[in-house]
Amino acid sequence: MTSTAPKPVSDADLDTLFAPVYAEIAAGAVDREIDRRPAHDEVRRLRAARFGALRVPVEYGGFGASVRQLFRQLIELAAAESNLPQALRVHFAFVEDQLLAEPGPARDQWLRAAAQGTLVGNAITEPGTGAVDRYQTRLTPSGDGWLLNGTKYYSTGSLYADHILVAADRDGERVAVLVDAAAEGVRQHDDWDGFGQRLTASGTTEFTDVAVPPDRVLGPGYGVAGPTYSTAYLQLVQLAVLAGIAQRAERDTREWVARRRRGYTHSVADIPRHDPLVQQVIGQLSAAAFSARANVLAVAGLLDDVLAAGAQDEGALVAVELAAAQAQLSVIDTVLPATSRLFEVGGASIVSEGLRLDRHWRNARTISVHNPAIQKARAIGDHLLNGAELPFAWSAGERTGGAAR
């Protein structure tokens, strides 16, 4: 009897579909960096190709890709434009949350919406000192629904999104709220001033008396303590960005060297590409890209295993969180030196503003400060030495008791 089950999507299928999209996006990367032009056109291109539906099951109109397949594509997108996977980070986490949710109309609605191109951004972190254990953004009763008031920063991807996932306080409870990006009372600002990852749309979002119907309050908010699948997944998106940066840095440097005829009197070769020291740097860049990619895909495979087991096994959740934290330290320590070392292949001409090769280091350095690596290293050591719990709840602000500002 012939099976009517949908055929799983293959890596080759996804590569065939998305490689031309990545090539178009990569072609304008330097100009966007120079002009600081938000990637609205590029996001529209991804939306048209239904990139945001990679993890949506086939029966809802998506591709039904595995976690590993998703991260394989995120690395390739990051190699084309490192800002975009970061901008889509919470979108893919939102889709993942729907996959893990109980079956029902709401779940079906959002999976179908994602399959049709709907994108979700975020507004979680708040400006100023704040507090690590609560949000200043408030959800208060209003008739049959709620009103949302507050200010968020690092609203990554929200300027490119249809909906914004907002973390808020409701009578002392942390909740997640889904707001239409174009809703009355929502004001977005592209005021992120970091020296890297400049096009992630990570600026300020203000919510002033934004009406929220009951079905847009999604339950416990981001940062709730306890073992969860989400934190390893979210961290891995950052590492996929680093892997893509390393891949693009190696390719850009290699292509620059291959074209170059100008050398030095003290070189052992007539042209740079024949110089063994230049060859060594290219080899090191290639190894960094390979290592970062391998780390990301290894953790992605573990996430697939956790899902296959139902994502409820606390031991498995702790193991994959540990793996993601270990990979974070390894990938950062691999990619950051590589994106600095690339300048050793040339003289003053390699620092030309027109090349913007410095963007690879700036972008890598910027994304590496998310969830500080030194704190992760300490947490790993405490866990392995003393059995301390890993920090699944991520938040920033002033600790209760009044830490110094």
N, C-alpha and C positions, 0 to 999 in steps of 0.2 A: 504494500500500500504506500502511495506517495505522500510524504509529509507536507503539510501546508504551513508549517512553522516558518517564520521569517528567517532568512539566512543571516548569520552574524556578519556585521560589517568587518571588513579586513583592513589592515594597515595600508595595503596597496590601494584599496578603494578610497580611503580617506586622503592619502597622499595625492592621488590623481585629482581629487576634488579641490583640495585646499592649496596645493603647491602653487598654482597660478595666482591665487589670492595673496599668498605670502610674498610672491615675487613683486606684485604690484605695490604692496605695502612697503616692502624694503626699498623700492626704487626712490621713494620720497622721504626716507628716514632722515637723511642729513639736512635737507631743506626744511623739514618740519622742525628739526632741532635748532637750526639757525634762526628761523622766523618765530619760533615758539608758537606754531600753529596747532591748535587742538586737532586731534585725529578723528573728527566727525565723519569725514568722507570714508576713512578706512574702517570705522565702526559700521557704517552703512554697508560697506562691501562685505564685511563679515556677517552682518545681519542677513543680507541677501543670500549668502551661502549657507545660512542656518548654522553657523559655528556654535552659537549658544545652545543648540539642541544636541550636541554630541552625546551627552549622557541620558537624554530623554529616550525612553523605550520606543521601539519601532511602532508598537500599537498606538502610541500617542502622536506619531508623526516625526519622531526623532531618529537618530542614527543607532541608538542602543549600544554605544561604545563602552568598553570597559574603562575602569579608572586608569589603567596603564595606557590604553589608547588615547584617552583624553590628555594625559600628561605628555605623551609623545608629541601630540599636536601643539600643546602649549609651549613646549621647548622650541618647536619650529616657528611658531608665531613670535616668540620672544626674540629669536634670532633675526626676524624681520623688523620687529618694532617692540622693544622691551617694555614699553609703557602699557601695551594693550592687554597682555595676560593679567597684569596687576589690576588694571581697570575692570577686568571681568571676573576678578577673584571671588567677590561675594555673589555674583550671579551664579557661578558654578556651585558655590556652597549652598545657595538657595535651592537650586535644582536638586542637589544631593539630599537636602532636608526633605524635599517632597518625596523623593524616592524612598526615604526611610519612614515617612509618615504613614499613618493608618489609611487604608483605602477609603475613598469617599469623594463627594463632589468637589470639595475645595482642592484636594490633591489633583484630581483629574483636570480641573480648570487651569491650574498653574502649569502643569506639565504640557498641556495642549498650547497654552500661551507661549511657553518657552520654545516649543516646536515651531511655532509660527513667527518667531523672531523677537518676542518680548525679552527685554534685558532688565536686570535688577542691579542697582547700585547700592551703596551703603552710607549710613550716617550713624556711626557708633561712637567713636572717640570724641571727647569734648575738649574745647580749648581751656586754657588756664590751669589752675592747680586742681580743682575738683577733688574727687575722692576715689580711691580704688574700689570701694565696695558699693557705690550707688551712682546713679545718674542725676544730673541737674535738670535734664530734659524731662518734662512731666506730661503725663496723660491724665486728664481730669474729666469727670462726667459732664455730659452736655446732652440733655434730652435722652434719646434712645441710643446715643453714641458717645463719642469722646472728642476732646480737643487736645491737640498736641502743641506744646510750646517748648522751645529750647534752641540752643545753638550747638552745632557740631563742627568739628574740623576733621581733616584727613578723610573727607567724604569721597573716597576713591571710586572713580567710575560713574558717579551720579550724574554728571553733566552729559554722559553718553546714554543714560538709562531711561527707561519708561517708568520704573517704579524705584523707590528708595526704601531699603530695609533700615528702620530706625530703632535704636535701642533707647528705651525710656523707662522711667519709674512710674508705677501705678500703685499708689498707696503702699509704698515700701517694697513692692514686688518689681523685679526687673522683667520687662516684657519686650518682645519684638513686635514692631508695627510696620505694616507695609503701606507706604504713602505714594500716591501718584506724583511723579516728578513735576507735572504741570499743575498740580492742585493749587487753589487759592491759598495764599499764606506761605508758600514755599519760595524762598529766595536762595539762589545758588551763586557762588562767587568763585572764579578761577584764580584764587590768590595763594595757592601753594607756592612757597618761595624756596624750596630745596634746590640745591645745585645739580641734582640729578633726578631722573624719572619725572621730568617737568610736565609731561603731557598726560599724566594719569588722571587729571581732573580731581585732584585730592584737596580741594579747597574747603571753604566754609559753606555750610548750609544752615539757613535760619528757618525755623518753623514758628509761625505766629498764628495762633488760633486755627490750626489746620483741622478741618473736620475729618474724623476717623470713624467709619462705620464699624459695628461690632465684629464683622467677619474679617476685618483687616488687623485685628489684634491676634497675633499668631501664637501666643503662649510665652513660656519662659524665654527670657532674652539672652543675648550673647553674653558670655562671661559667667554663666552659672557653673558653680563648682561641680566636680565629679568627673569620672572617666567618660570621655566622649570621643566620637569618631571625628568630629569637626575640626579640632585644633591641629591634628596631624595633617589633615587634608588642606586646611588653610595655609599652614606653614609650607607645605610642599609646593603650592603655587608660587610662593616667593623663590623657592629653590629652582623651580622650572625656569623662572625669569633669569636667574643667575646662570643656569646652564645654557640658555639661549644667548645671553650676553657673551659668554665664553666662546660659543660656536661662531658668532658673528665677528668677534674680535680676532679670532684666528683667521677667518676667511678674509676679512678686510686687510689684515696685516700681510698675509700671504700674497694677496693680489697686488698690494702696493709694492712689495719686494720684487715680485715677478716682472713688473713693468720698469723697474728702476735700473738705470745704466750708470749712474754716478756712484763712485766708490771712494776709497781712501788710500793714501800712499802706504799706510801701515797695515792694510788688509792683505791677507794671503791669497786673495782671488781678484780677478779683473772686474767682475761684476758681483753685486751683493748676493744674488741667489746661488752663487757658487762658493760663497764664504761659509766655512764650516761653523763659525760662531753664529751667523745669521740663521743657518739651517737649524742649529741647536735651539734657538729661541722659537722658531716655528714649530719644532718638535715638541717643545715644552707647552706651547699654547695648545697644540692639538691634544696633548695628554690631559691638560686641564679640562678642555671641553669634553673629552671622552669620560673622564672621571666624574665630572659633575652630572652628566647625562645618566651615567650608570647608577649613581646614587639616587637620583630622582626616580628612575624607572624601577629600581629595587624597592623603594618605599611604596610606590604606586602599586606594585604587585602585592605587597603586604596588605594594603588597603582593600584590594580586590578580595583577598583571602578573608579579611574581617567581614566584609559584606556577605560573602558566600556563607559564612557561619552565622549570619543574622545580626551582626553588629551589636550584640548584647553581652558577649563574653568579656568581663572586666579584665581578665588577664591578657586577652588578645588586644584590647584597647590600650592597655598600659604598654604592651610590647611595641605596638606600632607608634605610639607617642614617643617612646624612647628612641626608636629607629629614626623618626623624623627629626628629633632633636640632635641625635648623633650625626645625621646627614647634614643638618644645618651647619654644624661646626666644620665638618669636612669640606662642604661645598664652598663656604665662605673663605676658608683658609686656602683653598685651591684657586678660586676665581679671582680674588682681589690681587694677589701677587701677579697673576698672569696678565691682568689688564693693565698693570703698571709696567711689567717686563716687556710688553710689545714695543715700547719706544726704543729699546736697545738696538733694533734692527736698522735704525737710520739716524741721521743727524738732525739739524734744526728744521729741515723741511717736513719732518714727520709730525711736527706739532702745529702745522698749518691749520688755521681756523676753518679753511675750506674742507679739510678732511674730517674734522671733528672726531678723531680717534679717541680724544680724551673723554668723549661721552660714555665709552664703555666702562672706564674706571669710575666716572662720576655716577653712572647708573648703578653699577655693581655696589659701590660704597653706600649709596643711598638706600637701596633695598635691603642691604645687609644689616642696617640698624633696626629693622623691624624685629620686635621681640629680642632684645639685646642678647648677643651670643654669649657674653661673659656670664650672664645670669642663667642661660641654658646650661652652660658648662658646669656651673656650680650645682644646679639642680640635678644634673646627671650624676655627678660625683656623690652628692648626698643620697640619691636614690640607690646607687650601687653599693656604697659603703654602709649606709645606715637604714636602708629600707624606707626612706622618706618618700612621701607621695610626690609624683610629678605635678607641676603646676598646670592643670588643664584650664583654669580660669585666667584669662589674660585681661588686664585692665591697667590703666595708668592714672595716677593722681596722688593726692596726699593721703597717707595712712591715718587711720583713726589714732588720735593721740597727739597730732600736730607735729609732723616732721617739718624740719626746716625748709623754707622755700628757696 
